[in-house]
């Protein structure tokens, strides 16, 4: 993936809605006849392709990484209602009838209050190049975090941002879910090197702001593939 660390990212006035939706596939799916499974996969892929002009969809396999999810899709668009309708149609396909949603993380990409310089370390929502891996997790801050002064929070975030900028090849997508779901934020990192990404996480967890993280699980780690190849792995 090309290095976009120095590219300024302009968040559009109309907020981008984004969702990470994972599925666990019922074991009965793999016992179906091959032709039935092939038809179900084609139908699922066709629905995603039908919406591609208004909803960008990327697929990731989690087979072998989590026991409660076999794959997830990352989607982004401008209309949550339209995305909900797409989800309903996916679940009504031959494959969708065997897919149980396991995790749903969604929110809006919006301008951060802690930085004035927007690079792919702060927000890569509009980047179209995909890396080999995507790591997604929700998180929430403690009440004490919000009761501190803006200056105190800014100081800790400055340290957090400096660490992120030292890993210029790892872009992130940050979504705000405050008031919409159980978590307050969703962060997703793209990387071609999992050990290198793990070093970033270790460094971030040694910053002062870590004291004020209430929860940051469950974590989804997926391998990016075409939607057809992702579904093929399901059997």
C-alpha positions, 0 to 999 in steps of 0.5 A: 500500500502506498504511504499516505502519512503526509497526505492531508485528509479533508472530512466532508461536511456530510458525515460518512457512516461506516460499519464493521459487521461480522458473521458466524456461519452455521455449520449446516451451511457446509453440509449443503450440496456444492451447487446450493452453496455456490448459488448462495455465495453468488447471490450474496456477492451480487447484492454487495455489487448492486449497492457498490455505487453508494456503499463501498464494501470490503470483505475480510476473513476471520476464519481461524482467528475468532471462534465466534466469527468467520468473516466480516464486511466493512462498509461506508456510505452516507445513508444508515437507512440505505445500509440497513436495507442492504443488510436485510437483503444480504441476510435473505440470500441463500448464504445469508440464511445461514449467517448469524451477525456476531458483532456490529460496530458502526458510527460516523467519521467526523472531525477530531477535536484534538488535532488540526492536521488530518493525515491518515494517522488521524483519519483514513476513511476516504483511502481506497487502497487496502492492506493485507490486514484490518484490525478493528475494535470498539472502545470507551473512555472513563467518566473521569476522562470527560470530567478533566479539563480540555487542556489536560486531555489535549496534553495526553492526546498530543502524546498519543498522536506523537506515538501514532505518527512514529508508525507512519505506514499504519493508517487508521479509521476512527468512528464516533459512536457516542450515544448511538451504541454501547461503545463510544468509538471504533478504531480500525487499523490497516497493516501489512505487518501484524508484528509491526502493528502490535508494536504500535499498540504496545507503545500506545498502551504505555501512554498516559491516556491509557489510564482512561480507557474503560474498555477496548474489546472485542477485537476483530482481526481479518485478512482482506480478500475479494468478497468472492474469495472471502465467501469461498473460504466458508465452504 
